[in-house]
Amino acid sequence: MKRDAIAIKDGDNVATALRDLAAGETVSVGIGDHVVAVTMAGAVEFAHKLALADLPAGQDILKYGEVIGRATEDIPKGAHVHVHNIESLRGRGDLA
C-alpha cells in the first residue's frame, strides 16, 4: 500500500510527510507494519511533521520513539507540527 507519511514507532504522535500534503486530503500513514488514514487539517510540506492525534498544549511530541519537544498550543490531528507550535526540550539550560 502506498504511504504518504511515515512514523517509526507505534507510540509516535507525529509522522513525517513523504510528499507535499494538501489541507483536507486523506493520507495513508505507515506506522511500523500497519497503515492509518489521517485527514489533513492543513497543508504540510515534504519532510515536515503532521500530528497523528489531537495534541493539547503541553503534550510531549514523540518521533522515533523519543520526546523531541512539547506542544506550545493545541495542535489538531492532521495539522503541521513545526517550530511555530512546539518548543525543543533538548540542550536547554533553563530546564532542570
N, CA, C and O atoms as a CHARMM CRD file, in Angstrom:
* protein
*
  384
    1    1 MET  N      0.84200  -1.19300   0.00000 PROA 1      0.00000
    2    1 MET  CA     0.00000   0.00000   0.00000 PROA 1      0.00000
    3    1 MET  C      0.88000   1.24800   0.00000 PROA 1      0.00000
    4    1 MET  O      1.90300   1.30900   0.68300 PROA 1      0.00000
    5    2 LYS  N      0.46800   2.21200  -0.76300 PROA 2      0.00000
    6    2 LYS  CA     1.15900   3.49400  -0.84000 PROA 2      0.00000
    7    2 LYS  C      1.09500   4.20800   0.50700 PROA 2      0.00000
    8    2 LYS  O      0.05800   4.20000   1.17100 PROA 2      0.00000
    9    3 ARG  N      2.20100   4.82100   0.90500 PROA 3      0.00000
   10    3 ARG  CA     2.25400   5.60000   2.13700 PROA 3      0.00000
   11    3 ARG  C      2.59700   7.04500   1.79400 PROA 3      0.00000
   12    3 ARG  O      3.51900   7.31200   1.02400 PROA 3      0.00000
   13    4 ASP  N      1.84600   7.96700   2.37500 PROA 4      0.00000
   14    4 ASP  CA     2.07300   9.39400   2.14900 PROA 4      0.00000
   15    4 ASP  C      2.93500  10.00900   3.24400 PROA 4      0.00000
   16    4 ASP  O      3.51900  11.07800   3.06300 PROA 4      0.00000
   17    5 ALA  N      3.00900   9.31700   4.38900 PROA 5      0.00000
   18    5 ALA  CA     3.80100   9.77000   5.53000 PROA 5      0.00000
   19    5 ALA  C      4.18400   8.53700   6.33900 PROA 5      0.00000
   20    5 ALA  O      3.55300   7.48600   6.22000 PROA 5      0.00000
   21    6 ILE  N      5.22200   8.66900   7.16500 PROA 6      0.00000
   22    6 ILE  CA     5.64400   7.53900   7.99000 PROA 6      0.00000
   23    6 ILE  C      5.92600   7.98000   9.42400 PROA 6      0.00000
   24    6 ILE  O      6.35600   9.10400   9.68300 PROA 6      0.00000
   25    7 ALA  N      5.66900   7.05900  10.33600 PROA 7      0.00000
   26    7 ALA  CA     6.08900   7.16300  11.72400 PROA 7      0.00000
   27    7 ALA  C      6.88200   5.89700  12.01000 PROA 7      0.00000
   28    7 ALA  O      6.57800   4.83600  11.46400 PROA 7      0.00000
   29    8 ILE  N      7.88200   5.99700  12.85000 PROA 8      0.00000
   30    8 ILE  CA     8.77900   4.85900  13.07300 PROA 8      0.00000
   31    8 ILE  C      8.27300   3.93500  14.17800 PROA 8      0.00000
   32    8 ILE  O      8.31100   2.71400  14.02400 PROA 8      0.00000
   33    9 LYS  N      7.80700   4.49100  15.27500 PROA 9      0.00000
   34    9 LYS  CA     7.39800   3.69700  16.43100 PROA 9      0.00000
   35    9 LYS  C      5.89000   3.80500  16.64500 PROA 9      0.00000
   36    9 LYS  O      5.28500   4.83100  16.33400 PROA 9      0.00000
   37   10 ASP  N      5.28700   2.74300  17.17800 PROA 10     0.00000
   38   10 ASP  CA     3.84200   2.74000  17.43100 PROA 10     0.00000
   39   10 ASP  C      3.39300   3.87500  18.34600 PROA 10     0.00000
   40   10 ASP  O      2.27400   4.36700  18.19800 PROA 10     0.00000
   41   11 GLY  N      4.22400   4.29900  19.27900 PROA 11     0.00000
   42   11 GLY  CA     3.84200   5.35800  20.21000 PROA 11     0.00000
   43   11 GLY  C      4.04400   6.76700  19.69500 PROA 11     0.00000
   44   11 GLY  O      3.67200   7.72600  20.37000 PROA 11     0.00000
   45   12 ASP  N      4.63400   6.91700  18.49700 PROA 12     0.00000
   46   12 ASP  CA     4.86400   8.25900  17.94400 PROA 12     0.00000
   47   12 ASP  C      3.53800   8.98000  17.74500 PROA 12     0.00000
   48   12 ASP  O      2.54900   8.37200  17.33700 PROA 12     0.00000
   49   13 ASN  N      3.52100  10.29300  18.03700 PROA 13     0.00000
   50   13 ASN  CA     2.29800  11.06400  17.80800 PROA 13     0.00000
   51   13 ASN  C      2.45200  12.06000  16.66700 PROA 13     0.00000
   52   13 ASN  O      1.57100  12.88700  16.43500 PROA 13     0.00000
   53   14 VAL  N      3.58200  11.97900  15.94900 PROA 14     0.00000
   54   14 VAL  CA     3.77000  12.72400  14.70400 PROA 14     0.00000
   55   14 VAL  C      4.34500  11.77900  13.65500 PROA 14     0.00000
   56   14 VAL  O      4.98000  10.77400  13.97400 PROA 14     0.00000
   57   15 ALA  N      4.10300  12.13000  12.40000 PROA 15     0.00000
   58   15 ALA  CA     4.65800  11.38100  11.26600 PROA 15     0.00000
   59   15 ALA  C      5.35200  12.37600  10.34800 PROA 15     0.00000
   60   15 ALA  O      5.12100  13.58100  10.44300 PROA 15     0.00000
   61   16 THR  N      6.19500  11.87500   9.46700 PROA 16     0.00000
   62   16 THR  CA     6.92800  12.70100   8.51300 PROA 16     0.00000
   63   16 THR  C      6.31600  12.53100   7.12800 PROA 16     0.00000
   64   16 THR  O      6.12900  11.41200   6.65000 PROA 16     0.00000
   65   17 ALA  N      6.00700  13.66200   6.49000 PROA 17     0.00000
   66   17 ALA  CA     5.40200  13.63900   5.15200 PROA 17     0.00000
   67   17 ALA  C      6.41600  13.17600   4.12100 PROA 17     0.00000
   68   17 ALA  O      7.55200  13.65000   4.10300 PROA 17     0.00000
   69   18 LEU  N      6.00700  12.25000   3.26200 PROA 18     0.00000
   70   18 LEU  CA     6.85600  11.73900   2.19000 PROA 18     0.00000
   71   18 LEU  C      6.64300  12.49800   0.87900 PROA 18     0.00000
   72   18 LEU  O      7.30300  12.22800  -0.12500 PROA 18     0.00000
   73   19 ARG  N      5.71200  13.44900   0.90900 PROA 19     0.00000
   74   19 ARG  CA     5.43300  14.32900  -0.23100 PROA 19     0.00000
   75   19 ARG  C      4.66800  15.52600   0.31700 PROA 19     0.00000
   76   19 ARG  O      4.28600  15.52200   1.48800 PROA 19     0.00000
   77   20 ASP  N      4.43700  16.54100  -0.49000 PROA 20     0.00000
   78   20 ASP  CA     3.59800  17.65300  -0.05700 PROA 20     0.00000
   79   20 ASP  C      2.17800  17.13500   0.14500 PROA 20     0.00000
   80   20 ASP  O      1.63800  16.43900  -0.71400 PROA 20     0.00000
   81   21 LEU  N      1.57300  17.47900   1.29000 PROA 21     0.00000
   82   21 LEU  CA     0.22000  17.02900   1.62700 PROA 21     0.00000
   83   21 LEU  C     -0.70700  18.23900   1.68300 PROA 21     0.00000
   84   21 LEU  O     -0.35400  19.26200   2.26900 PROA 21     0.00000
   85   22 ALA  N     -1.88600  18.13200   1.08000 PROA 22     0.00000
   86   22 ALA  CA    -2.82200  19.24900   0.98300 PROA 22     0.00000
   87   22 ALA  C     -3.86600  19.22300   2.10200 PROA 22     0.00000
   88   22 ALA  O     -4.26300  18.15400   2.56700 PROA 22     0.00000
   89   23 ALA  N     -4.29600  20.38900   2.51900 PROA 23     0.00000
   90   23 ALA  CA    -5.36700  20.50700   3.50300 PROA 23     0.00000
   91   23 ALA  C     -6.60600  19.78800   2.98700 PROA 23     0.00000
   92   23 ALA  O     -6.95600  19.91500   1.81400 PROA 23     0.00000
   93   24 GLY  N     -7.27300  19.03200   3.85900 PROA 24     0.00000
   94   24 GLY  CA    -8.49300  18.32200   3.50300 PROA 24     0.00000
   95   24 GLY  C     -8.27400  16.95800   2.88100 PROA 24     0.00000
   96   24 GLY  O     -9.21200  16.16800   2.77600 PROA 24     0.00000
   97   25 GLU  N     -7.05700  16.67000   2.47000 PROA 25     0.00000
   98   25 GLU  CA    -6.71900  15.38700   1.85100 PROA 25     0.00000
   99   25 GLU  C     -6.65800  14.29700   2.92600 PROA 25     0.00000
  100   25 GLU  O     -6.18600  14.54500   4.03500 PROA 25     0.00000
  101   26 THR  N     -7.12700  13.10900   2.60300 PROA 26     0.00000
  102   26 THR  CA    -6.96000  11.96100   3.49700 PROA 26     0.00000
  103   26 THR  C     -5.74000  11.19900   3.03100 PROA 26     0.00000
  104   26 THR  O     -5.66900  10.76400   1.88200 PROA 26     0.00000
  105   27 VAL  N     -4.76300  11.03600   3.94200 PROA 27     0.00000
  106   27 VAL  CA    -3.48500  10.42900   3.58600 PROA 27     0.00000
  107   27 VAL  C     -3.28500   9.11800   4.33400 PROA 27     0.00000
  108   27 VAL  O     -3.87600   8.89400   5.39000 PROA 27     0.00000
  109   28 SER  N     -2.45000   8.26100   3.77500 PROA 28     0.00000
  110   28 SER  CA    -2.08600   6.98900   4.38500 PROA 28     0.00000
  111   28 SER  C     -0.76500   7.16400   5.12400 PROA 28     0.00000
  112   28 SER  O      0.23800   7.58300   4.54600 PROA 28     0.00000
  113   29 VAL  N     -0.78500   6.83300   6.42000 PROA 29     0.00000
  114   29 VAL  CA     0.40900   6.97100   7.24800 PROA 29     0.00000
  115   29 VAL  C      0.85500   5.58300   7.68800 PROA 29     0.00000
  116   29 VAL  O      0.11000   4.86200   8.35200 PROA 29     0.00000
  117   30 GLY  N      2.07100   5.21900   7.31300 PROA 30     0.00000
  118   30 GLY  CA     2.64000   3.95900   7.75300 PROA 30     0.00000
  119   30 GLY  C      3.22600   4.11500   9.14300 PROA 30     0.00000
  120   30 GLY  O      4.04200   5.00200   9.39300 PROA 30     0.00000
  121   31 ILE  N      2.79600   3.23400  10.05200 PROA 31     0.00000
  122   31 ILE  CA     3.32700   3.22100  11.41600 PROA 31     0.00000
  123   31 ILE  C      3.75700   1.79000  11.68600 PROA 31     0.00000
  124   31 ILE  O      2.92500   0.90700  11.89900 PROA 31     0.00000
  125   32 GLY  N      5.05500   1.57200  11.67400 PROA 32     0.00000
  126   32 GLY  CA     5.53400   0.20300  11.80300 PROA 32     0.00000
  127   32 GLY  C      5.00500  -0.63500  10.65600 PROA 32     0.00000
  128   32 GLY  O      5.23500  -0.31600   9.48900 PROA 32     0.00000
  129   33 ASP  N      4.28900  -1.71400  10.98600 PROA 33     0.00000
  130   33 ASP  CA     3.76600  -2.62400   9.96900 PROA 33     0.00000
  131   33 ASP  C      2.33600  -2.32400   9.53100 PROA 33     0.00000
  132   33 ASP  O      1.80300  -3.02700   8.67100 PROA 33     0.00000
  133   34 HSD  N      1.69900  -1.29800  10.09900 PROA 34     0.00000
  134   34 HSD  CA     0.31900  -1.01400   9.71700 PROA 34     0.00000
  135   34 HSD  C      0.17900   0.39300   9.15000 PROA 34     0.00000
  136   34 HSD  O      1.10000   1.20500   9.23400 PROA 34     0.00000
  137   35 VAL  N     -0.97500   0.66500   8.57900 PROA 35     0.00000
  138   35 VAL  CA    -1.25300   1.94600   7.94000 PROA 35     0.00000
  139   35 VAL  C     -2.54500   2.51300   8.52400 PROA 35     0.00000
  140   35 VAL  O     -3.52400   1.78900   8.70300 PROA 35     0.00000
  141   36 VAL  N     -2.53900   3.82300   8.81900 PROA 36     0.00000
  142   36 VAL  CA    -3.74300   4.51000   9.29400 PROA 36     0.00000
  143   36 VAL  C     -4.04200   5.67000   8.35300 PROA 36     0.00000
  144   36 VAL  O     -3.15000   6.20300   7.69300 PROA 36     0.00000
  145   37 ALA  N     -5.30500   6.04700   8.30600 PROA 37     0.00000
  146   37 ALA  CA    -5.72500   7.18300   7.49300 PROA 37     0.00000
  147   37 ALA  C     -5.83600   8.41900   8.38000 PROA 37     0.00000
  148   37 ALA  O     -6.37800   8.35700   9.48300 PROA 37     0.00000
  149   38 VAL  N     -5.31700   9.53900   7.88700 PROA 38     0.00000
  150   38 VAL  CA    -5.39400  10.81600   8.59200 PROA 38     0.00000
  151   38 VAL  C     -5.88400  11.85800   7.60500 PROA 38     0.00000
  152   38 VAL  O     -5.33800  11.98400   6.50900 PROA 38     0.00000
  153   39 THR  N     -6.91400  12.60800   7.98700 PROA 39     0.00000
  154   39 THR  CA    -7.38300  13.71800   7.16400 PROA 39     0.00000
  155   39 THR  C     -6.61700  14.96700   7.57700 PROA 39     0.00000
  156   39 THR  O     -6.57400  15.32800   8.75300 PROA 39     0.00000
  157   40 MET  N     -6.02200  15.61100   6.60000 PROA 40     0.00000
  158   40 MET  CA    -5.15200  16.75000   6.86600 PROA 40     0.00000
  159   40 MET  C     -5.95300  17.98300   7.29400 PROA 40     0.00000
  160   40 MET  O     -6.88600  18.40400   6.61000 PROA 40     0.00000
  161   41 ALA  N     -5.56700  18.55100   8.43900 PROA 41     0.00000
  162   41 ALA  CA    -6.19900  19.77700   8.94200 PROA 41     0.00000
  163   41 ALA  C     -5.61700  21.00000   8.24000 PROA 41     0.00000
  164   41 ALA  O     -6.23200  22.06700   8.23000 PROA 41     0.00000
  165   42 GLY  N     -4.45200  20.84600   7.66400 PROA 42     0.00000
  166   42 GLY  CA    -3.77600  21.91800   6.94000 PROA 42     0.00000
  167   42 GLY  C     -2.72600  21.30600   6.04200 PROA 42     0.00000
  168   42 GLY  O     -2.47000  20.10300   6.09400 PROA 42     0.00000
  169   43 ALA  N     -2.12200  22.13700   5.22100 PROA 43     0.00000
  170   43 ALA  CA    -1.07300  21.65700   4.31500 PROA 43     0.00000
  171   43 ALA  C      0.20600  21.38100   5.09800 PROA 43     0.00000
  172   43 ALA  O      0.52500  22.07800   6.06100 PROA 43     0.00000
  173   44 VAL  N      0.93300  20.35100   4.66900 PROA 44     0.00000
  174   44 VAL  CA     2.22500  20.00800   5.25800 PROA 44     0.00000
  175   44 VAL  C      3.18400  19.72100   4.10500 PROA 44     0.00000
  176   44 VAL  O      2.88600  18.92300   3.21700 PROA 44     0.00000
  177   45 GLU  N      4.32800  20.37700   4.13400 PROA 45     0.00000
  178   45 GLU  CA     5.32600  20.19600   3.08400 PROA 45     0.00000
  179   45 GLU  C      6.09600  18.89000   3.26900 PROA 45     0.00000
  180   45 GLU  O      6.17900  18.34900   4.37200 PROA 45     0.00000
  181   46 PHE  N      6.65100  18.40000   2.17200 PROA 46     0.00000
  182   46 PHE  CA     7.52000  17.22900   2.17200 PROA 46     0.00000
  183   46 PHE  C      8.55500  17.34500   3.28900 PROA 46     0.00000
  184   46 PHE  O      9.16900  18.39600   3.47300 PROA 46     0.00000
  185   47 ALA  N      8.74100  16.25100   4.03300 PROA 47     0.00000
  186   47 ALA  CA     9.72900  16.10300   5.10500 PROA 47     0.00000
  187   47 ALA  C      9.36700  16.83400   6.39600 PROA 47     0.00000
  188   47 ALA  O     10.13700  16.79700   7.35500 PROA 47     0.00000
  189   48 HSD  N      8.20700  17.49800   6.44100 PROA 48     0.00000
  190   48 HSD  CA     7.76100  18.13300   7.68100 PROA 48     0.00000
  191   48 HSD  C      6.85600  17.17000   8.43500 PROA 48     0.00000
  192   48 HSD  O      6.45500  16.13800   7.89700 PROA 48     0.00000
  193   49 LYS  N      6.53400  17.50500   9.67500 PROA 49     0.00000
  194   49 LYS  CA     5.75400  16.62300  10.54500 PROA 49     0.00000
  195   49 LYS  C      4.27500  16.99200  10.53800 PROA 49     0.00000
  196   49 LYS  O      3.90900  18.15400  10.36300 PROA 49     0.00000
  197   50 LEU  N      3.41600  15.95500  10.73600 PROA 50     0.00000
  198   50 LEU  CA     1.98500  16.14100  10.92300 PROA 50     0.00000
  199   50 LEU  C      1.56400  15.39700  12.17600 PROA 50     0.00000
  200   50 LEU  O      2.13900  14.36900  12.53000 PROA 50     0.00000
  201   51 ALA  N      0.54600  15.93600  12.84300 PROA 51     0.00000
  202   51 ALA  CA     0.03600  15.32900  14.07400 PROA 51     0.00000
  203   51 ALA  C     -0.81100  14.10400  13.74600 PROA 51     0.00000
  204   51 ALA  O     -1.66300  14.15100  12.85900 PROA 51     0.00000
  205   52 LEU  N     -0.57500  13.01300  14.46300 PROA 52     0.00000
  206   52 LEU  CA    -1.35100  11.78100  14.28500 PROA 52     0.00000
  207   52 LEU  C     -2.55500  11.72000  15.20900 PROA 52     0.00000
  208   52 LEU  O     -3.39000  10.82400  15.08800 PROA 52     0.00000
  209   53 ALA  N     -2.64900  12.67000  16.13200 PROA 53     0.00000
  210   53 ALA  CA    -3.76200  12.75600  17.08100 PROA 53     0.00000
  211   53 ALA  C     -3.86500  14.21200  17.49800 PROA 53     0.00000
  212   53 ALA  O     -2.95200  15.00000  17.25100 PROA 53     0.00000
  213   54 ASP  N     -4.97900  14.57400  18.13300 PROA 54     0.00000
  214   54 ASP  CA    -5.07400  15.90200  18.72600 PROA 54     0.00000
  215   54 ASP  C     -4.04200  15.98500  19.84400 PROA 54     0.00000
  216   54 ASP  O     -4.00800  15.12900  20.72800 PROA 54     0.00000
  217   55 LEU  N     -3.20400  17.01300  19.80600 PROA 55     0.00000
  218   55 LEU  CA    -2.13700  17.18300  20.79300 PROA 55     0.00000
  219   55 LEU  C     -2.41900  18.45800  21.58900 PROA 55     0.00000
  220   55 LEU  O     -2.29100  19.55600  21.04600 PROA 55     0.00000
  221   56 PRO  N     -2.79500  18.33900  22.84900 PROA 56     0.00000
  222   56 PRO  CA    -3.05800  19.54000  23.64800 PROA 56     0.00000
  223   56 PRO  C     -1.76800  20.28000  23.99300 PROA 56     0.00000
  224   56 PRO  O     -0.69400  19.68000  24.02400 PROA 56     0.00000
  225   57 ALA  N     -1.87200  21.56600  24.24900 PROA 57     0.00000
  226   57 ALA  CA    -0.72100  22.35300  24.68800 PROA 57     0.00000
  227   57 ALA  C     -0.08900  21.66400  25.88700 PROA 57     0.00000
  228   57 ALA  O     -0.78900  21.22600  26.80000 PROA 57     0.00000
  229   58 GLY  N      1.23900  21.56900  25.88300 PROA 58     0.00000
  230   58 GLY  CA     1.96800  20.90900  26.96100 PROA 58     0.00000
  231   58 GLY  C      2.26100  19.44500  26.69900 PROA 58     0.00000
  232   58 GLY  O      3.05200  18.84100  27.42300 PROA 58     0.00000
  233   59 GLN  N      1.64500  18.85800  25.68100 PROA 59     0.00000
  234   59 GLN  CA     1.84900  17.44300  25.34300 PROA 59     0.00000
  235   59 GLN  C      3.25400  17.23100  24.79000 PROA 59     0.00000
  236   59 GLN  O      3.73700  18.03400  23.99100 PROA 59     0.00000
  237   60 ASP  N      3.90800  16.15600  25.21200 PROA 60     0.00000
  238   60 ASP  CA     5.18900  15.78400  24.61500 PROA 60     0.00000
  239   60 ASP  C      4.97400  15.36600  23.17200 PROA 60     0.00000
  240   60 ASP  O      3.98100  14.71600  22.84700 PROA 60     0.00000
  241   61 ILE  N      5.91800  15.74700  22.29900 PROA 61     0.00000
  242   61 ILE  CA     5.89700  15.36000  20.89600 PROA 61     0.00000
  243   61 ILE  C      6.86100  14.18800  20.74300 PROA 61     0.00000
  244   61 ILE  O      8.04600  14.30300  21.05400 PROA 61     0.00000
  245   62 LEU  N      6.33900  13.05400  20.25900 PROA 62     0.00000
  246   62 LEU  CA     7.12600  11.83000  20.13500 PROA 62     0.00000
  247   62 LEU  C      7.38500  11.49800  18.67300 PROA 62     0.00000
  248   62 LEU  O      6.45500  11.35700  17.87900 PROA 62     0.00000
  249   63 LYS  N      8.66600  11.37700  18.33200 PROA 63     0.00000
  250   63 LYS  CA     9.09900  10.99400  16.99700 PROA 63     0.00000
  251   63 LYS  C     10.25600  10.01600  17.18400 PROA 63     0.00000
  252   63 LYS  O     11.12400  10.24600  18.02500 PROA 63     0.00000
  253   64 TYR  N     10.28000   8.93600  16.41700 PROA 64     0.00000
  254   64 TYR  CA    11.30200   7.88200  16.55800 PROA 64     0.00000
  255   64 TYR  C     11.27200   7.26200  17.95700 PROA 64     0.00000
  256   64 TYR  O     12.27800   6.71500  18.41000 PROA 64     0.00000
  257   65 GLY  N     10.13300   7.34200  18.64400 PROA 65     0.00000
  258   65 GLY  CA    10.01600   6.80600  19.98800 PROA 65     0.00000
  259   65 GLY  C     10.67000   7.66900  21.04900 PROA 65     0.00000
  260   65 GLY  O     10.81500   7.24100  22.19400 PROA 65     0.00000
  261   66 GLU  N     11.06700   8.87700  20.68400 PROA 66     0.00000
  262   66 GLU  CA    11.75100   9.79400  21.59500 PROA 66     0.00000
  263   66 GLU  C     10.97900  11.10700  21.69900 PROA 66     0.00000
  264   66 GLU  O     10.33400  11.53500  20.74200 PROA 66     0.00000
  265   67 VAL  N     11.05000  11.73600  22.86300 PROA 67     0.00000
  266   67 VAL  CA    10.46300  13.06200  23.02500 PROA 67     0.00000
  267   67 VAL  C     11.37300  14.06100  22.32100 PROA 67     0.00000
  268   67 VAL  O     12.55300  14.17600  22.65200 PROA 67     0.00000
  269   68 ILE  N     10.81700  14.78600  21.34300 PROA 68     0.00000
  270   68 ILE  CA    11.60800  15.77800  20.60700 PROA 68     0.00000
  271   68 ILE  C     11.20400  17.20500  20.95100 PROA 68     0.00000
  272   68 ILE  O     11.84700  18.15700  20.50900 PROA 68     0.00000
  273   69 GLY  N     10.14100  17.35800  21.73700 PROA 69     0.00000
  274   69 GLY  CA     9.68900  18.69100  22.10000 PROA 69     0.00000
  275   69 GLY  C      8.36300  18.62900  22.81100 PROA 69     0.00000
  276   69 GLY  O      7.89800  17.56000  23.20600 PROA 69     0.00000
  277   70 ARG  N      7.74800  19.81400  22.97200 PROA 70     0.00000
  278   70 ARG  CA     6.46600  19.94100  23.66400 PROA 70     0.00000
  279   70 ARG  C      5.58200  20.90800  22.88300 PROA 70     0.00000
  280   70 ARG  O      6.05200  21.93500  22.39600 PROA 70     0.00000
  281   71 ALA  N      4.30900  20.57400  22.77000 PROA 71     0.00000
  282   71 ALA  CA     3.35500  21.44700  22.08400 PROA 71     0.00000
  283   71 ALA  C      3.18500  22.75300  22.87000 PROA 71     0.00000
  284   71 ALA  O      2.95700  22.72900  24.07900 PROA 71     0.00000
  285   72 THR  N      3.29600  23.88000  22.18100 PROA 72     0.00000
  286   72 THR  CA     3.10700  25.18500  22.82200 PROA 72     0.00000
  287   72 THR  C      1.67700  25.69000  22.67700 PROA 72     0.00000
  288   72 THR  O      1.30100  26.70000  23.27200 PROA 72     0.00000
  289   73 GLU  N      0.89000  24.98400  21.88700 PROA 73     0.00000
  290   73 GLU  CA    -0.52500  25.30300  21.69000 PROA 73     0.00000
  291   73 GLU  C     -1.23400  24.01400  21.31600 PROA 73     0.00000
  292   73 GLU  O     -0.58500  23.01800  20.99700 PROA 73     0.00000
  293   74 ASP  N     -2.56400  24.02400  21.35100 PROA 74     0.00000
  294   74 ASP  CA    -3.31700  22.85000  20.90700 PROA 74     0.00000
  295   74 ASP  C     -3.05000  22.63400  19.41800 PROA 74     0.00000
  296   74 ASP  O     -3.11900  23.57300  18.62500 PROA 74     0.00000
  297   75 ILE  N     -2.74300  21.38900  19.04500 PROA 75     0.00000
  298   75 ILE  CA    -2.45000  21.03900  17.65400 PROA 75     0.00000
  299   75 ILE  C     -3.45600  19.96700  17.24100 PROA 75     0.00000
  300   75 ILE  O     -3.43600  18.86500  17.79000 PROA 75     0.00000
  301   76 PRO  N     -4.33600  20.26900  16.28200 PROA 76     0.00000
  302   76 PRO  CA    -5.31000  19.25600  15.86900 PROA 76     0.00000
  303   76 PRO  C     -4.68800  18.14500  15.02600 PROA 76     0.00000
  304   76 PRO  O     -3.66600  18.34500  14.36900 PROA 76     0.00000
  305   77 LYS  N     -5.31200  16.99000  15.05700 PROA 77     0.00000
  306   77 LYS  CA    -4.89400  15.85400  14.23500 PROA 77     0.00000
  307   77 LYS  C     -4.83000  16.29100  12.77400 PROA 77     0.00000
  308   77 LYS  O     -5.74800  16.94000  12.27300 PROA 77     0.00000
  309   78 GLY  N     -3.74400  15.93300  12.09800 PROA 78     0.00000
  310   78 GLY  CA    -3.58000  16.28000  10.69200 PROA 78     0.00000
  311   78 GLY  C     -2.97200  17.64600  10.44900 PROA 78     0.00000
  312   78 GLY  O     -2.84600  18.06400   9.29800 PROA 78     0.00000
  313   79 ALA  N     -2.58700  18.35800  11.51300 PROA 79     0.00000
  314   79 ALA  CA    -2.00200  19.69700  11.36300 PROA 79     0.00000
  315   79 ALA  C     -0.48200  19.61700  11.26500 PROA 79     0.00000
  316   79 ALA  O      0.13200  18.62500  11.65600 PROA 79     0.00000
  317   80 HSD  N      0.10400  20.67700  10.73900 PROA 80     0.00000
  318   80 HSD  CA     1.54900  20.82500  10.62400 PROA 80     0.00000
  319   80 HSD  C      2.13800  20.97900  12.02900 PROA 80     0.00000
  320   80 HSD  O      1.64900  21.78000  12.82600 PROA 80     0.00000
  321   81 VAL  N      3.17700  20.22000  12.32700 PROA 81     0.00000
  322   81 VAL  CA     3.87500  20.29300  13.61000 PROA 81     0.00000
  323   81 VAL  C      5.28900  20.76700  13.31000 PROA 81     0.00000
  324   81 VAL  O      6.06400  20.07300  12.65200 PROA 81     0.00000
  325   82 HSD  N      5.61400  21.96200  13.80300 PROA 82     0.00000
  326   82 HSD  CA     6.91700  22.55900  13.47600 PROA 82     0.00000
  327   82 HSD  C      7.25100  23.59700  14.54300 PROA 82     0.00000
  328   82 HSD  O      6.59200  23.64900  15.58100 PROA 82     0.00000
  329   83 VAL  N      8.25400  24.41400  14.30200 PROA 83     0.00000
  330   83 VAL  CA     8.73000  25.37100  15.30000 PROA 83     0.00000
  331   83 VAL  C      7.67600  26.40000  15.71200 PROA 83     0.00000
  332   83 VAL  O      7.81300  27.02600  16.76400 PROA 83     0.00000
  333   84 HSD  N      6.63700  26.58500  14.91300 PROA 84     0.00000
  334   84 HSD  CA     5.60700  27.56100  15.25800 PROA 84     0.00000
  335   84 HSD  C      4.66600  27.05600  16.35500 PROA 84     0.00000
  336   84 HSD  O      3.95300  27.85400  16.96300 PROA 84     0.00000
  337   85 ASN  N      4.65100  25.73300  16.62000 PROA 85     0.00000
  338   85 ASN  CA     3.73600  25.21800  17.64000 PROA 85     0.00000
  339   85 ASN  C      4.36100  24.18100  18.58100 PROA 85     0.00000
  340   85 ASN  O      3.65000  23.52800  19.34500 PROA 85     0.00000
  341   86 ILE  N      5.68700  24.03200  18.52500 PROA 86     0.00000
  342   86 ILE  CA     6.38700  23.18800  19.51100 PROA 86     0.00000
  343   86 ILE  C      7.65300  23.90000  19.96700 PROA 86     0.00000
  344   86 ILE  O      8.19900  24.75300  19.26700 PROA 86     0.00000
  345   87 GLU  N      8.10800  23.52000  21.17100 PROA 87     0.00000
  346   87 GLU  CA     9.38400  24.01400  21.66700 PROA 87     0.00000
  347   87 GLU  C     10.27900  22.82500  21.93500 PROA 87     0.00000
  348   87 GLU  O      9.81400  21.75900  22.33900 PROA 87     0.00000
  349   88 SER  N     11.56400  23.01400  21.70700 PROA 88     0.00000
  350   88 SER  CA    12.53100  21.95800  21.94800 PROA 88     0.00000
  351   88 SER  C     12.75200  21.78700  23.44100 PROA 88     0.00000
  352   88 SER  O     12.67700  22.74900  24.20700 PROA 88     0.00000
  353   89 LEU  N     13.02300  20.56200  23.84300 PROA 89     0.00000
  354   89 LEU  CA    13.35200  20.27400  25.24600 PROA 89     0.00000
  355   89 LEU  C     14.79300  19.81700  25.37800 PROA 89     0.00000
  356   89 LEU  O     15.23000  19.46400  26.47400 PROA 89     0.00000
  357   90 ARG  N     15.53000  19.81800  24.29700 PROA 90     0.00000
  358   90 ARG  CA    16.91300  19.30700  24.30300 PROA 90     0.00000
  359   90 ARG  C     17.92600  20.44700  24.30700 PROA 90     0.00000
  360   90 ARG  O     17.73000  21.46700  23.64600 PROA 90     0.00000
  361   91 GLY  N     18.98900  20.26700  25.04300 PROA 91     0.00000
  362   91 GLY  CA    20.08600  21.21900  25.03200 PROA 91     0.00000
  363   91 GLY  C     19.74900  22.57400  25.61100 PROA 91     0.00000
  364   91 GLY  O     20.41200  23.56300  25.29900 PROA 91     0.00000
  365   92 ARG  N     18.72100  22.63700  26.45500 PROA 92     0.00000
  366   92 ARG  CA    18.30900  23.91300  27.04100 PROA 92     0.00000
  367   92 ARG  C     18.85200  24.00000  28.46900 PROA 92     0.00000
  368   92 ARG  O     18.70100  23.06700  29.25700 PROA 92     0.00000
  369   93 GLY  N     19.46800  25.09900  28.78100 PROA 93     0.00000
  370   93 GLY  CA    19.99700  25.30900  30.12700 PROA 93     0.00000
  371   93 GLY  C     18.95400  25.78800  31.11500 PROA 93     0.00000
  372   93 GLY  O     19.21100  25.83600  32.31800 PROA 93     0.00000
  373   94 ASP  N     17.76400  26.14600  30.61000 PROA 94     0.00000
  374   94 ASP  CA    16.73500  26.68900  31.51600 PROA 94     0.00000
  375   94 ASP  C     15.80100  25.61300  32.06400 PROA 94     0.00000
  376   94 ASP  O     14.90700  25.92100  32.85300 PROA 94     0.00000
  377   95 LEU  N     15.99000  24.37200  31.66500 PROA 95     0.00000
  378   95 LEU  CA    15.15500  23.28100  32.17100 PROA 95     0.00000
  379   95 LEU  C     15.97700  22.39900  33.09500 PROA 95     0.00000
  380   95 LEU  O     17.13600  22.09000  32.81700 PROA 95     0.00000
  381   96 ALA  N     15.35600  21.99900  34.19800 PROA 96     0.00000
  382   96 ALA  CA    16.06400  21.14200  35.16100 PROA 96     0.00000
  383   96 ALA  C     16.17300  19.73000  34.64300 PROA 96     0.00000
  384   96 ALA  O     16.73700  18.86700  35.31500 PROA 96     0.00000
